[in-house]
Amino acid sequence: MNKTMSESIKESIKEPIKEPMIDRKGFEPGAVGDRKAHDSEKLRYIDAHIHLEQYGEQERSLIFHDIAEGIPISMLLAVSMNLPSCQRTRELYRRYPHIVRPAYGFHPEQPLPSEDELAELLAWMEQTVHEAAAVGEIGLPYYMRTEVEQAGQAFYLQPYIDLLERFIAFAAKHNKPVVLHAVYEDADLVLDLLERYKIEHAHFHWFKGSEKTVERMIGLGYYISITPDISYEEEIRRLAARYPLELMMAETDGPWPFEGAYDGRMTHPLMVADVVRHIAGIKSVAVEEAAAQVYGNTCTFYRLQRQASG
């Protein structure tokens, strides 16, 4: 891709996609991945991290149509990026309360909010905390910081750490899980805050980091989620091999696009079935066992009611 990750994230934060390019090929029920893995065995899946409000209306309609038609997706953990994003996520939750589980927060890969904006967001989150499955997406701006520093400019990280602490304190106050954007060395700073606030339920989505950090996260019982790039990124495959299956979930981070077999295709929640199939292969367990474990992990972490398969 020509754009950097930070540029793409910042563009997506501004507005949801308005003119989607929809390629329905590959998204008929049972068409993604191994059909036996998610059709004949009647397994269930949850997309543990998706920016649902960032899809165009046609794309979202396709996703909900496919779920209604019987693809084995039980729920979508819909994260948010700022107050307008939170409000759009909430509307989707209210329209699809049995499918969408909302998380509210402020994505770190963007300019800091003003004090007034932050106060407004936190006040809104207080009013809606009863319906939130988690606080997120929150974290630190690794990609933005890296680009600024590579351009020879100074980047002041401490204000972002202070902002993150506000959200972690909020989660601790309300006993809510946190959904984290924290990779490489930033993850260690985040772990320090999580330990300080005695956060027991932390989900590091699309995580990348050192072996030492991974061991620390495992020791704390924190969860990670794996994206479809497990099919082509050796770094993610190594992480999946090392991390306990009991602490893993599957996500798409949609509408973020993927490469390899997914190149040029809309990111669809059913791709998590492929993720689980790859995890099963790496862990040398049956797809059915991996699917049941990952599904159960997600339900346990997010305090979700399990849905019957079939």
PyMOL commands that set and color helices and strands:
alter all, ss='L'
color gray80, all
select helices_A, chain A and resi 5-14+35-40+52-54+57-68+83-95+115-131+142-150+158-174+185-196+211-220+228-231+234-242+245-247+260-262+271-283+287-302
alter helices_A, ss='H'
color red, helices_A
select strands_A, chain A and resi 45-50+73-78+100-104+134-139+178-181+202-205+223-226+248-250
alter strands_A, ss='S'
color yellow, strands_A
deselect
rebuild
show_as cartoon
